[in-house]
Amino acid sequence: MSDRTDELAAGLARVLADRTGTASTIRDLTRLSGGASRETWAFTAVAPDGAERPLVLQRERAGGNGAGGGMSAEGALLRAAAATGVPVAPLVATDEGRDELGAPFIVMDRVDGETIVRRILRDDRFAAARSSLAREAGAALAAVHRIDPDAIEGLHEEDQVEQFRNLIDALGEPHPAFELGLRWLDRNRPATHRRGVVHGDFRMGNLIVGEDGLRAVLDWELSHLGDPVEDLGWFCVRAWRFGSPLRAGGVGTAEDLVEGYVAAGGAPVAPEDLRWWEAMGTLKWGVICIVQAATHLGGATRSVELAAIGRRTAENEEDVLELIAGPSDYEPALASLPSREVATGPHDRPTAAELLDAVGEYLVEVRDGVEGRLGFHARVAGNVVATVRRELELGPAQAAAHSQRLAALGVSDDVELAAAIRSGAVDDRLDEVTAAVRESVRDKLAVANPGYWERP
């Protein structure tokens, strides 16, 4: 182990001795991939008698977006969730407000199963689990929503339309597509509003699934008070389907999800309310993509993964517009396949594009030859190289087309267009504005994720 890992292992040994009363040796401490706001580590605690206990550590990283109250509050929430029947990993320790591992943390028993969504959606061994997973997810959410909201301290409650409008302003990045989304959300709010504990990030990737079905609900860091239908809408956001046409997490229909929810004691859910919260969740994830990129750009956490997430904003713009305005028939120009190019002086070949092609090919080798976090980041880096390659080819023409669209709308830039949408100044031309915004969003996708607009 490195000096940093040795230090973390020593700290974990002290924490476990304090919380469990057993002096343990820490073995096989390994950083896991993923986790934009937290570090996740797997390890084994070995007791003096040789008994082994597989555990997981989650620790906030710099720039993390954990909810107020820290991980001690999260520990209390996990205990309450277990008491209402939510499948959760047994809690072992939290930071309890002490700076023992350099940042707020939580330690849990390791639950056997799979979290990698593509495996859950495609591997034959999960076929039986997939058949009932959407209903199980609904039942788990019904149990989440049975938690007494007045029994958990530190959970905030805030109007999400206003919250994310303010966050967009704070980030200083205008997004006309999101302004159209916020306008629609503000004018189409659900008629009924319930109040309860909301998990806040209930989605594929945060569920441990075994061959027998759902085993544990993870990552409660974004829990808050609000309308419980938010959790069901979030589970239906397209980003969590991973290419599957099935609306509920890629594993079932929305009807499956709601039926499982109601059968387990959840209140009936109107289809229009579910759609509203799906649109709200889609916009929310799009803004979070901007926040994650800002964490990288501001230097709090330099990460190719966080940098790449910034370009996923356009996917959520597309999905928001699809939900509020229906389909579009605009087809942007696509980048060509790599080809032999002529160098422009004074530079020699390989051209810039050819150099990017070479780097991309190398990263494929790294991705296929390295497992774990480095392999995952090699995959991300390869996607970044491909994005840059496409922007070199398509960017100039796209910029010219975008300027023409703005001029036709009588505005000079996205800042002015976003402000006009928010103020209502273009309400009498809303169809024209929406069409122009959608064309620019699809041009962005032609660089960031070609063909994303083609529904599976």
KAPEQUI-V770182 format. One record per backbone hydrogen bond with DSSP energy under -1.0 kcal/mol. CO is the residue of the C=O (numbers start at 0). NH is the residue of the N-H. Records with the same first field share a line. If there is no record, write none. Layout:
BEGIN
CO->NH, NH
END
This chain:
BEGIN
1->5
2->6
3->7
4->8
5->9
6->10
7->11
8->12
9->13
10->14
11->15
12->16
13->17
14->18
15->19
16->20
24->45
26->43
29->41
36->60
38->58
39->31
40->56
41->29
42->54
43->26
44->52
45->24
46->49
50->46
52->44
53->109
54->42
55->107
56->40
57->105
58->38
60->63
66->69
68->72
69->73
70->74
71->75
72->76
73->77
74->78
75->79
76->80
77->81
78->82
79->83
80->85
86->216
89->108
92->106
94->97
97->99
103->59
104->94
105->57
106->91, 92
107->55
113->208
115->119
116->120
117->121
118->122
122->125
123->126
125->129
126->130
128->131
131->135
132->136
133->137
134->138
135->139
136->140
137->141
138->142
139->143
140->144
142->145
143->146
147->150
155->224
158->162
159->163
160->164
161->165
162->166
163->167
164->168
165->169
166->170
167->171
174->178
175->179
176->180
177->181
178->182
179->183
180->184
181->185
182->186
195->225
197->223
202->205
205->217
207->214, 215
208->113
209->212
212->209
215->207
219->222
220->66
223->197
225->195
226->229
227->230
228->232
229->233
230->234
233->236
234->248
236->239
237->240
240->243
245->249
246->248
247->250
251->247
252->256
253->257
254->258
255->259
256->260
257->261
258->262
259->263
260->265
261->264
269->273
270->274
271->275
272->276
273->277
274->278
275->279
276->280
277->281
278->282
279->283
280->284
281->285
282->286
283->287
284->288
285->289
286->290
287->291
288->292
289->293
290->294
291->295
292->296
293->297
294->300
295->298
302->306
303->307
304->308
307->310
308->311
309->312
311->315
312->316
313->317
314->318
315->319
316->320
317->321
318->322
319->323
320->324
321->325
343->346
350->354
351->355
352->356
353->357
354->358
355->359
356->360
357->361
358->362
359->363
360->364
361->365
362->366
363->367
364->368
365->369
371->375
372->376
373->377
374->378
375->379
376->380
377->381
378->382
379->383
380->384
381->385
382->386
383->387
384->388
385->389
386->390
387->391
388->392
389->393
390->394
393->397
394->398
395->399
396->400
397->401
398->402
399->403
400->404
401->405
402->406
403->407
404->408
405->410
406->409
412->416
413->417
414->418
415->419
416->420
417->421
418->422
419->424
423->426
425->428
426->429
428->432
429->433
430->434
431->435
432->436
433->437
434->438
435->439
436->440
437->441
438->442
439->443
440->444
441->445
443->447
444->448
448->451
450->453
END
